[in-house]
Structures are given as C-alpha cells and as structure tokens.
C-alpha cells in the first residue's frame, strides 16, 4: 500500500501480489485515523470476496498504524528508506 498524489490530492493505493486486486481511494489527509479508515475499507473489500488480509507491505509512512494492524491480526512489513513497493509502483503507473 502507498499514498499517491494527483494534483496534490492524496489517494490510498493498494494491490495484492497474488490475485492482483487493486484499490484506489480518495483520502483527505495522511493522518493515522484516515489511513486506518481507508485500510479497514480495503480489508472489508477483500473479506467480501472471500480473502483474508494477513500481511501488508508499505513504506515508512504507515509505521504509525502498526499497532492498529496488530489488533486486526495483520502484520505490517515496512520497506527500507528510499526503496519502493514494486507492485504498488507498477499499479500506480497504470492508473495515472
């Protein structure tokens, strides 16, 4: 998952490695509460399709929600500084 901006308007972007299901949602800011609300909506979308979210991969901007994800039994894996989550980056290029 990542946050992408188009004309300074932020969007939460997610994609799955295995089933290639992607989401893009307009968000008002990058605050912890906003990120969690968006992620919870994505989790509901996966559950509605019979999938369970167990792991996430993101950049350091999502460290603030690590404990919230632990409460949902989801592991947050954070990539190193100056690295990118390649699947999300490819997905972003296809929707821009």
Biopython code that builds the backbone (N, CA, C, O; Angstrom):
import numpy as np
from Bio.PDB.StructureBuilder import StructureBuilder

atoms = [
    (1, "UNK", "N", (0.838, -1.181, 0.000)),
    (1, "UNK", "CA", (0.000, 0.000, 0.000)),
    (1, "UNK", "C", (0.876, 1.234, 0.000)),
    (1, "UNK", "O", (2.023, 1.217, 0.445)),
    (2, "UNK", "N", (0.290, 2.314, -0.519)),
    (2, "UNK", "CA", (1.027, 3.561, -0.606)),
    (2, "UNK", "C", (0.020, 4.694, -0.744)),
    (2, "UNK", "O", (-1.158, 4.468, -1.021)),
    (3, "UNK", "N", (0.501, 5.907, -0.549)),
    (3, "UNK", "CA", (-0.318, 7.092, -0.803)),
    (3, "UNK", "C", (0.257, 7.776, -2.033)),
    (3, "UNK", "O", (1.454, 8.058, -2.098)),
    (4, "UNK", "N", (-0.602, 8.038, -3.000)),
    (4, "UNK", "CA", (-0.214, 8.687, -4.245)),
    (4, "UNK", "C", (-0.960, 10.006, -4.324)),
    (4, "UNK", "O", (-2.113, 10.094, -3.902)),
    (5, "UNK", "N", (-0.314, 11.034, -4.861)),
    (5, "UNK", "CA", (-0.991, 12.320, -5.026)),
    (5, "UNK", "C", (-1.121, 12.653, -6.513)),
    (5, "UNK", "O", (-0.172, 12.520, -7.285)),
    (6, "UNK", "N", (-2.308, 13.084, -6.884)),
    (6, "UNK", "CA", (-2.572, 13.583, -8.233)),
    (6, "UNK", "C", (-3.052, 15.011, -8.058)),
    (6, "UNK", "O", (-4.084, 15.250, -7.431)),
    (7, "UNK", "N", (-2.304, 15.967, -8.611)),
    (7, "UNK", "CA", (-2.617, 17.384, -8.417)),
    (7, "UNK", "C", (-2.762, 17.722, -6.939)),
    (7, "UNK", "O", (-3.659, 18.465, -6.541)),
    (8, "UNK", "N", (-1.863, 17.165, -6.133)),
    (8, "UNK", "CA", (-1.814, 17.381, -4.685)),
    (8, "UNK", "C", (-3.015, 16.797, -3.934)),
    (8, "UNK", "O", (-3.239, 17.129, -2.770)),
    (9, "UNK", "N", (-3.779, 15.940, -4.588)),
    (9, "UNK", "CA", (-4.921, 15.266, -3.957)),
    (9, "UNK", "C", (-4.482, 13.839, -3.622)),
    (9, "UNK", "O", (-4.134, 13.078, -4.525)),
    (10, "UNK", "N", (-4.493, 13.460, -2.319)),
    (10, "UNK", "CA", (-3.977, 12.143, -1.930)),
    (10, "UNK", "C", (-4.976, 10.998, -2.145)),
    (10, "UNK", "O", (-6.180, 11.147, -1.934)),
    (11, "UNK", "N", (-4.436, 9.864, -2.567)),
    (11, "UNK", "CA", (-5.200, 8.637, -2.749)),
    (11, "UNK", "C", (-4.459, 7.502, -2.053)),
    (11, "UNK", "O", (-3.234, 7.414, -2.137)),
    (12, "UNK", "N", (-5.195, 6.639, -1.370)),
    (12, "UNK", "CA", (-4.634, 5.412, -0.801)),
    (12, "UNK", "C", (-4.697, 4.367, -1.910)),
    (12, "UNK", "O", (-5.761, 4.115, -2.475)),
    (13, "UNK", "N", (-3.559, 3.765, -2.216)),
    (13, "UNK", "CA", (-3.447, 2.777, -3.274)),
    (13, "UNK", "C", (-3.025, 1.445, -2.660)),
    (13, "UNK", "O", (-2.101, 1.395, -1.849)),
    (14, "UNK", "N", (-3.702, 0.373, -3.046)),
    (14, "UNK", "CA", (-3.306, -0.965, -2.607)),
    (14, "UNK", "C", (-3.380, -1.918, -3.791)),
    (14, "UNK", "O", (-4.123, -1.689, -4.745)),
    (15, "UNK", "N", (-2.609, -2.974, -3.714)),
    (15, "UNK", "CA", (-2.711, -4.053, -4.700)),
    (15, "UNK", "C", (-2.236, -5.346, -4.044)),
    (15, "UNK", "O", (-1.400, -5.326, -3.141)),
    (16, "UNK", "N", (-2.770, -6.449, -4.500)),
    (16, "UNK", "CA", (-2.395, -7.757, -3.972)),
    (16, "UNK", "C", (-1.385, -8.411, -4.903)),
    (16, "UNK", "O", (-1.521, -8.348, -6.125)),
    (17, "UNK", "N", (-0.383, -9.030, -4.323)),
    (17, "UNK", "CA", (0.625, -9.725, -5.136)),
    (17, "UNK", "C", (0.047, -10.932, -5.858)),
    (17, "UNK", "O", (0.351, -11.165, -7.028)),
    (18, "UNK", "N", (-0.775, -11.690, -5.173)),
    (18, "UNK", "CA", (-1.215, -12.965, -5.735)),
    (18, "UNK", "C", (-2.442, -12.861, -6.636)),
    (18, "UNK", "O", (-2.478, -13.487, -7.695)),
    (19, "UNK", "N", (-3.436, -12.092, -6.243)),
    (19, "UNK", "CA", (-4.655, -12.033, -7.048)),
    (19, "UNK", "C", (-4.752, -10.760, -7.875)),
    (19, "UNK", "O", (-5.683, -10.602, -8.666)),
    (20, "UNK", "N", (-3.794, -9.846, -7.697)),
    (20, "UNK", "CA", (-3.720, -8.604, -8.476)),
    (20, "UNK", "C", (-5.007, -7.787, -8.389)),
    (20, "UNK", "O", (-5.462, -7.212, -9.378)),
    (21, "UNK", "N", (-5.576, -7.747, -7.206)),
    (21, "UNK", "CA", (-6.753, -6.922, -6.928)),
    (21, "UNK", "C", (-6.255, -5.585, -6.406)),
    (21, "UNK", "O", (-5.563, -5.542, -5.389)),
    (22, "UNK", "N", (-6.589, -4.506, -7.076)),
    (22, "UNK", "CA", (-6.108, -3.195, -6.681)),
    (22, "UNK", "C", (-7.232, -2.276, -6.257)),
    (22, "UNK", "O", (-8.363, -2.393, -6.730)),
    (23, "UNK", "N", (-6.912, -1.365, -5.364)),
    (23, "UNK", "CA", (-7.882, -0.361, -4.931)),
    (23, "UNK", "C", (-7.229, 1.012, -4.963)),
    (23, "UNK", "O", (-6.015, 1.141, -4.801)),
    (24, "UNK", "N", (-8.039, 2.021, -5.170)),
    (24, "UNK", "CA", (-7.594, 3.415, -5.097)),
    (24, "UNK", "C", (-8.723, 4.191, -4.441)),
    (24, "UNK", "O", (-9.862, 4.151, -4.906)),
    (25, "UNK", "N", (-8.409, 4.895, -3.363)),
    (25, "UNK", "CA", (-9.439, 5.612, -2.623)),
    (25, "UNK", "C", (-8.964, 7.026, -2.302)),
    (25, "UNK", "O", (-7.855, 7.220, -1.804)),
    (26, "UNK", "N", (-9.797, 7.991, -2.587)),
    (26, "UNK", "CA", (-9.521, 9.374, -2.234)),
    (26, "UNK", "C", (-9.498, 9.498, -0.715)),
    (26, "UNK", "O", (-10.416, 9.040, -0.034)),
    (27, "UNK", "N", (-8.437, 10.123, -0.183)),
    (27, "UNK", "CA", (-8.367, 10.375, 1.256)),
    (27, "UNK", "C", (-8.130, 11.868, 1.465)),
    (27, "UNK", "O", (-7.562, 12.538, 0.603)),
    (28, "UNK", "N", (-8.561, 12.380, 2.597)),
    (28, "UNK", "CA", (-8.450, 13.825, 2.837)),
    (28, "UNK", "C", (-7.081, 14.224, 3.381)),
    (28, "UNK", "O", (-6.684, 15.382, 3.248)),
    (29, "UNK", "N", (-6.351, 13.286, 3.993)),
    (29, "UNK", "CA", (-5.025, 13.580, 4.539)),
    (29, "UNK", "C", (-4.305, 12.270, 4.833)),
    (29, "UNK", "O", (-4.847, 11.194, 4.581)),
    (30, "UNK", "N", (-3.093, 12.354, 5.361)),
    (30, "UNK", "CA", (-2.302, 11.165, 5.675)),
    (30, "UNK", "C", (-2.252, 10.893, 7.169)),
    (30, "UNK", "O", (-1.320, 10.252, 7.655)),
    (31, "UNK", "N", (-3.239, 11.371, 7.892)),
    (31, "UNK", "CA", (-3.285, 11.178, 9.336)),
    (31, "UNK", "C", (-3.596, 9.712, 9.664)),
    (31, "UNK", "O", (-4.194, 8.993, 8.863)),
    (32, "UNK", "N", (-3.177, 9.295, 10.853)),
    (32, "UNK", "CA", (-3.351, 7.908, 11.302)),
    (32, "UNK", "C", (-4.805, 7.449, 11.179)),
    (32, "UNK", "O", (-5.070, 6.368, 10.654)),
    (33, "UNK", "N", (-5.732, 8.252, 11.654)),
    (33, "UNK", "CA", (-7.148, 7.868, 11.623)),
    (33, "UNK", "C", (-7.640, 7.689, 10.192)),
    (33, "UNK", "O", (-8.392, 6.758, 9.902)),
    (34, "UNK", "N", (-7.218, 8.574, 9.303)),
    (34, "UNK", "CA", (-7.625, 8.490, 7.899)),
    (34, "UNK", "C", (-7.065, 7.235, 7.243)),
    (34, "UNK", "O", (-7.781, 6.537, 6.526)),
    (35, "UNK", "N", (-5.789, 6.944, 7.483)),
    (35, "UNK", "CA", (-5.170, 5.751, 6.913)),
    (35, "UNK", "C", (-5.864, 4.489, 7.403)),
    (35, "UNK", "O", (-6.121, 3.577, 6.618)),
    (36, "UNK", "N", (-6.171, 4.432, 8.702)),
    (36, "UNK", "CA", (-6.839, 3.245, 9.252)),
    (36, "UNK", "C", (-8.236, 3.077, 8.677)),
    (36, "UNK", "O", (-8.644, 1.958, 8.365)),
    (37, "UNK", "N", (-8.970, 4.165, 8.532)),
    (37, "UNK", "CA", (-10.316, 4.078, 7.952)),
    (37, "UNK", "C", (-10.246, 3.519, 6.532)),
    (37, "UNK", "O", (-11.049, 2.668, 6.150)),
    (38, "UNK", "N", (-9.288, 4.000, 5.763)),
    (38, "UNK", "CA", (-9.128, 3.534, 4.397)),
    (38, "UNK", "C", (-8.725, 2.059, 4.358)),
    (38, "UNK", "O", (-9.272, 1.285, 3.572)),
    (39, "UNK", "N", (-7.781, 1.677, 5.196)),
    (39, "UNK", "CA", (-7.333, 0.284, 5.228)),
    (39, "UNK", "C", (-8.462, -0.642, 5.672)),
    (39, "UNK", "O", (-8.610, -1.738, 5.132)),
    (40, "UNK", "N", (-9.251, -0.217, 6.643)),
    (40, "UNK", "CA", (-10.377, -1.045, 7.089)),
    (40, "UNK", "C", (-11.368, -1.258, 5.950)),
    (40, "UNK", "O", (-11.949, -2.336, 5.818)),
    (41, "UNK", "N", (-11.557, -0.236, 5.133)),
    (41, "UNK", "CA", (-12.457, -0.389, 3.989)),
    (41, "UNK", "C", (-11.881, -1.392, 2.980)),
    (41, "UNK", "O", (-12.615, -2.214, 2.432)),
    (42, "UNK", "N", (-10.582, -1.320, 2.742)),
    (42, "UNK", "CA", (-9.935, -2.273, 1.838)),
    (42, "UNK", "C", (-10.066, -3.691, 2.386)),
    (42, "UNK", "O", (-10.360, -4.623, 1.637)),
    (43, "UNK", "N", (-9.850, -3.857, 3.687)),
    (43, "UNK", "CA", (-9.974, -5.176, 4.311)),
    (43, "UNK", "C", (-11.388, -5.724, 4.122)),
    (43, "UNK", "O", (-11.563, -6.907, 3.831)),
    (44, "UNK", "N", (-12.391, -4.867, 4.288)),
    (44, "UNK", "CA", (-13.785, -5.302, 4.062)),
    (44, "UNK", "C", (-13.998, -5.767, 2.625)),
    (44, "UNK", "O", (-14.716, -6.738, 2.383)),
    (45, "UNK", "N", (-13.371, -5.073, 1.669)),
    (45, "UNK", "CA", (-13.491, -5.470, 0.259)),
    (45, "UNK", "C", (-12.896, -6.855, 0.023)),
    (45, "UNK", "O", (-13.480, -7.675, -0.684)),
    (46, "UNK", "N", (-11.742, -7.108, 0.614)),
    (46, "UNK", "CA", (-11.129, -8.431, 0.491)),
    (46, "UNK", "C", (-12.004, -9.498, 1.154)),
    (46, "UNK", "O", (-12.225, -10.562, 0.577)),
    (47, "UNK", "N", (-12.499, -9.219, 2.354)),
    (47, "UNK", "CA", (-13.353, -10.187, 3.055)),
    (47, "UNK", "C", (-14.618, -10.473, 2.267)),
    (47, "UNK", "O", (-15.073, -11.616, 2.230)),
    (48, "UNK", "N", (-15.193, -9.464, 1.640)),
    (48, "UNK", "CA", (-16.413, -9.657, 0.844)),
    (48, "UNK", "C", (-16.174, -10.606, -0.327)),
    (48, "UNK", "O", (-17.112, -11.219, -0.836)),
    (49, "UNK", "N", (-14.931, -10.723, -0.748)),
    (49, "UNK", "CA", (-14.573, -11.601, -1.857)),
    (49, "UNK", "C", (-13.972, -12.933, -1.379)),
    (49, "UNK", "O", (-13.476, -13.729, -2.176)),
    (50, "UNK", "N", (-14.030, -13.152, -0.056)),
    (50, "UNK", "CA", (-13.576, -14.419, 0.497)),
    (50, "UNK", "C", (-12.095, -14.495, 0.812)),
    (50, "UNK", "O", (-11.572, -15.588, 1.028)),
    (51, "UNK", "N", (-11.401, -13.357, 0.844)),
    (51, "UNK", "CA", (-9.970, -13.335, 1.130)),
    (51, "UNK", "C", (-9.715, -12.749, 2.511)),
    (51, "UNK", "O", (-10.494, -11.939, 3.014)),
    (52, "UNK", "N", (-8.610, -13.173, 3.114)),
    (52, "UNK", "CA", (-8.206, -12.652, 4.418)),
    (52, "UNK", "C", (-6.887, -11.902, 4.272)),
    (52, "UNK", "O", (-5.947, -12.413, 3.664)),
    (53, "UNK", "N", (-6.812, -10.713, 4.819)),
    (53, "UNK", "CA", (-5.584, -9.926, 4.793)),
    (53, "UNK", "C", (-4.762, -10.286, 6.026)),
    (53, "UNK", "O", (-5.218, -10.111, 7.156)),
    (54, "UNK", "N", (-3.552, -10.789, 5.804)),
    (54, "UNK", "CA", (-2.677, -11.197, 6.911)),
    (54, "UNK", "C", (-1.412, -10.351, 6.980)),
    (54, "UNK", "O", (-0.871, -10.136, 8.065)),
    (55, "UNK", "N", (-0.937, -9.872, 5.840)),
    (55, "UNK", "CA", (0.318, -9.122, 5.762)),
    (55, "UNK", "C", (0.145, -7.913, 4.859)),
    (55, "UNK", "O", (-0.620, -7.945, 3.895)),
    (56, "UNK", "N", (0.856, -6.860, 5.181)),
    (56, "UNK", "CA", (0.899, -5.687, 4.315)),
    (56, "UNK", "C", (2.348, -5.263, 4.141)),
    (56, "UNK", "O", (3.190, -5.515, 5.003)),
    (57, "UNK", "N", (2.623, -4.626, 3.032)),
    (57, "UNK", "CA", (3.958, -4.118, 2.732)),
    (57, "UNK", "C", (3.804, -2.664, 2.340)),
    (57, "UNK", "O", (3.018, -2.329, 1.453)),
    (58, "UNK", "N", (4.556, -1.801, 3.002)),
    (58, "UNK", "CA", (4.423, -0.372, 2.728)),
    (58, "UNK", "C", (5.713, 0.355, 3.061)),
    (58, "UNK", "O", (6.684, -0.239, 3.529)),
    (59, "UNK", "N", (5.697, 1.660, 2.807)),
    (59, "UNK", "CA", (6.850, 2.475, 3.181)),
    (59, "UNK", "C", (6.679, 2.957, 4.621)),
    (59, "UNK", "O", (5.690, 2.631, 5.278)),
    (60, "UNK", "N", (7.640, 3.729, 5.100)),
    (60, "UNK", "CA", (7.641, 4.175, 6.489)),
    (60, "UNK", "C", (6.485, 5.069, 6.884)),
    (60, "UNK", "O", (6.244, 5.261, 8.076)),
    (61, "UNK", "N", (5.765, 5.619, 5.929)),
    (61, "UNK", "CA", (4.631, 6.476, 6.238)),
    (61, "UNK", "C", (3.494, 5.763, 6.949)),
    (61, "UNK", "O", (2.579, 6.403, 7.466)),
    (62, "UNK", "N", (3.554, 4.435, 6.975)),
    (62, "UNK", "CA", (2.485, 3.654, 7.595)),
    (62, "UNK", "C", (2.872, 3.076, 8.954)),
    (62, "UNK", "O", (2.086, 2.349, 9.561)),
    (63, "UNK", "N", (4.069, 3.391, 9.435)),
    (63, "UNK", "CA", (4.507, 2.881, 10.741)),
    (63, "UNK", "C", (3.548, 3.284, 11.861)),
    (63, "UNK", "O", (3.394, 2.554, 12.841)),
    (64, "UNK", "N", (2.910, 4.431, 11.719)),
    (64, "UNK", "CA", (2.022, 4.941, 12.777)),
    (64, "UNK", "C", (0.812, 4.043, 13.013)),
    (64, "UNK", "O", (0.176, 4.139, 14.063)),
    (65, "UNK", "N", (0.481, 3.171, 12.058)),
    (65, "UNK", "CA", (-0.699, 2.303, 12.227)),
    (65, "UNK", "C", (-0.329, 0.861, 12.546)),
    (65, "UNK", "O", (-1.199, -0.009, 12.586)),
    (66, "UNK", "N", (0.949, 0.602, 12.773)),
    (66, "UNK", "CA", (1.397, -0.769, 13.037)),
    (66, "UNK", "C", (0.599, -1.433, 14.162)),
    (66, "UNK", "O", (0.125, -2.557, 13.996)),
    (67, "UNK", "N", (0.445, -0.756, 15.301)),
    (67, "UNK", "CA", (-0.273, -1.348, 16.440)),
    (67, "UNK", "C", (-1.742, -1.566, 16.130)),
    (67, "UNK", "O", (-2.330, -2.544, 16.591)),
    (68, "UNK", "N", (-2.346, -0.672, 15.356)),
    (68, "UNK", "CA", (-3.739, -0.854, 14.962)),
    (68, "UNK", "C", (-3.895, -2.103, 14.102)),
    (68, "UNK", "O", (-4.872, -2.839, 14.240)),
    (69, "UNK", "N", (-2.925, -2.342, 13.210)),
    (69, "UNK", "CA", (-2.978, -3.534, 12.368)),
    (69, "UNK", "C", (-2.744, -4.793, 13.184)),
    (69, "UNK", "O", (-3.355, -5.827, 12.912)),
    (70, "UNK", "N", (-1.870, -4.725, 14.180)),
    (70, "UNK", "CA", (-1.638, -5.874, 15.065)),
    (70, "UNK", "C", (-2.951, -6.260, 15.739)),
    (70, "UNK", "O", (-3.255, -7.444, 15.879)),
    (71, "UNK", "N", (-3.728, -5.263, 16.155)),
    (71, "UNK", "CA", (-5.039, -5.533, 16.773)),
    (71, "UNK", "C", (-5.966, -6.265, 15.811)),
    (71, "UNK", "O", (-6.856, -6.997, 16.244)),
    (72, "UNK", "N", (-5.763, -6.072, 14.499)),
    (72, "UNK", "CA", (-6.567, -6.745, 13.480)),
    (72, "UNK", "C", (-5.912, -8.040, 12.998)),
    (72, "UNK", "O", (-6.379, -8.655, 12.040)),
    (73, "UNK", "N", (-4.821, -8.455, 13.669)),
    (73, "UNK", "CA", (-4.034, -9.649, 13.338)),
    (73, "UNK", "C", (-3.468, -9.535, 11.917)),
    (73, "UNK", "O", (-3.515, -10.483, 11.133)),
    (74, "UNK", "N", (-2.937, -8.356, 11.610)),
    (74, "UNK", "CA", (-2.293, -8.098, 10.329)),
    (74, "UNK", "C", (-0.876, -7.616, 10.607)),
    (74, "UNK", "O", (-0.662, -6.721, 11.425)),
    (75, "UNK", "N", (0.083, -8.214, 9.921)),
    (75, "UNK", "CA", (1.483, -7.837, 10.067)),
    (75, "UNK", "C", (1.821, -6.734, 9.076)),
    (75, "UNK", "O", (1.519, -6.844, 7.888)),
    (76, "UNK", "N", (2.447, -5.669, 9.569)),
    (76, "UNK", "CA", (2.915, -4.584, 8.708)),
    (76, "UNK", "C", (4.408, -4.763, 8.475)),
    (76, "UNK", "O", (5.196, -4.730, 9.420)),
    (77, "UNK", "N", (4.792, -4.950, 7.227)),
    (77, "UNK", "CA", (6.190, -5.009, 6.837)),
    (77, "UNK", "C", (6.535, -3.682, 6.184)),
    (77, "UNK", "O", (5.903, -3.281, 5.207)),
    (78, "UNK", "N", (7.545, -2.996, 6.729)),
    (78, "UNK", "CA", (7.940, -1.685, 6.218)),
    (78, "UNK", "C", (9.246, -1.834, 5.448)),
    (78, "UNK", "O", (10.205, -2.422, 5.947)),
    (79, "UNK", "N", (9.278, -1.303, 4.240)),
    (79, "UNK", "CA", (10.482, -1.379, 3.426)),
    (79, "UNK", "C", (11.503, -0.357, 3.911)),
    (79, "UNK", "O", (11.162, 0.554, 4.665)),
    (80, "UNK", "N", (12.746, -0.503, 3.484)),
    (80, "UNK", "CA", (13.810, 0.416, 3.873)),
    (80, "UNK", "C", (13.612, 1.776, 3.210)),
    (80, "UNK", "O", (12.971, 1.893, 2.166)),
    (81, "UNK", "N", (14.173, 2.786, 3.836)),
    (81, "UNK", "CA", (14.123, 4.139, 3.288)),
    (81, "UNK", "C", (14.687, 4.138, 1.862)),
    (81, "UNK", "O", (15.658, 3.439, 1.571)),
    (82, "UNK", "N", (14.076, 4.915, 0.994)),
    (82, "UNK", "CA", (14.473, 5.076, -0.420)),
    (82, "UNK", "C", (14.203, 3.835, -1.264)),
    (82, "UNK", "O", (14.682, 3.750, -2.395)),
    (83, "UNK", "N", (13.444, 2.868, -0.738)),
    (83, "UNK", "CA", (13.013, 1.727, -1.538)),
    (83, "UNK", "C", (11.539, 1.910, -1.858)),
    (83, "UNK", "O", (10.862, 2.750, -1.266)),
    (84, "UNK", "N", (11.048, 1.109, -2.808)),
    (84, "UNK", "CA", (9.650, 1.197, -3.222)),
    (84, "UNK", "C", (9.034, -0.187, -3.217)),
    (84, "UNK", "O", (9.725, -1.189, -3.405)),
    (85, "UNK", "N", (7.727, -0.235, -3.001)),
    (85, "UNK", "CA", (6.982, -1.488, -3.131)),
    (85, "UNK", "C", (6.659, -1.614, -4.615)),
    (85, "UNK", "O", (5.766, -0.936, -5.124)),
    (86, "UNK", "N", (7.386, -2.483, -5.302)),
    (86, "UNK", "CA", (7.325, -2.537, -6.764)),
    (86, "UNK", "C", (5.923, -2.798, -7.305)),
    (86, "UNK", "O", (5.539, -2.210, -8.316)),
    (87, "UNK", "N", (5.153, -3.663, -6.658)),
    (87, "UNK", "CA", (3.799, -3.958, -7.159)),
    (87, "UNK", "C", (2.920, -2.715, -7.133)),
    (87, "UNK", "O", (2.167, -2.461, -8.073)),
    (88, "UNK", "N", (3.015, -1.946, -6.060)),
    (88, "UNK", "CA", (2.198, -0.732, -5.949)),
    (88, "UNK", "C", (2.684, 0.308, -6.950)),
    (88, "UNK", "O", (1.871, 0.992, -7.571)),
    (89, "UNK", "N", (3.984, 0.437, -7.114)),
    (89, "UNK", "CA", (4.518, 1.407, -8.061)),
    (89, "UNK", "C", (4.049, 1.089, -9.480)),
    (89, "UNK", "O", (3.683, 1.995, -10.228)),
    (90, "UNK", "N", (4.057, -0.197, -9.855)),
    (90, "UNK", "CA", (3.559, -0.588, -11.189)),
    (90, "UNK", "C", (2.080, -0.274, -11.311)),
    (90, "UNK", "O", (1.635, 0.230, -12.342)),
    (91, "UNK", "N", (1.309, -0.570, -10.258)),
    (91, "UNK", "CA", (-0.127, -0.310, -10.278)),
    (91, "UNK", "C", (-0.396, 1.196, -10.419)),
    (91, "UNK", "O", (-1.293, 1.598, -11.160)),
    (92, "UNK", "N", (0.368, 2.013, -9.720)),
    (92, "UNK", "CA", (0.196, 3.460, -9.800)),
    (92, "UNK", "C", (0.450, 3.948, -11.222)),
    (92, "UNK", "O", (-0.286, 4.794, -11.731)),
    (93, "UNK", "N", (1.480, 3.423, -11.857)),
    (93, "UNK", "CA", (1.775, 3.830, -13.240)),
    (93, "UNK", "C", (0.630, 3.489, -14.181)),
    (93, "UNK", "O", (0.390, 4.216, -15.145)),
    (94, "UNK", "N", (-0.081, 2.397, -13.919)),
    (94, "UNK", "CA", (-1.174, 2.009, -14.830)),
    (94, "UNK", "C", (-2.420, 2.871, -14.639)),
    (94, "UNK", "O", (-3.233, 2.973, -15.557)),
    (95, "UNK", "N", (-2.591, 3.498, -13.461)),
    (95, "UNK", "CA", (-3.799, 4.289, -13.247)),
    (95, "UNK", "C", (-3.580, 5.775, -13.427)),
    (95, "UNK", "O", (-4.546, 6.537, -13.459)),
    (96, "UNK", "N", (-2.337, 6.208, -13.545)),
    (96, "UNK", "CA", (-2.065, 7.651, -13.733)),
    (96, "UNK", "C", (-2.412, 8.099, -15.120)),
    (96, "UNK", "O", (-2.248, 9.274, -15.449)),
]
sb = StructureBuilder()
sb.init_structure("model")
sb.init_model(0)
sb.init_chain("A")
sb.init_seg("    ")
for serial, (resi, resn, name, xyz) in enumerate(atoms, 1):
    if name == "N":
        sb.init_residue(resn, " ", resi, " ")
    sb.init_atom(name, np.array(xyz, "f"), 0.0, 1.0, " ", f" {name:<3s}", serial, name[0])
structure = sb.get_structure()
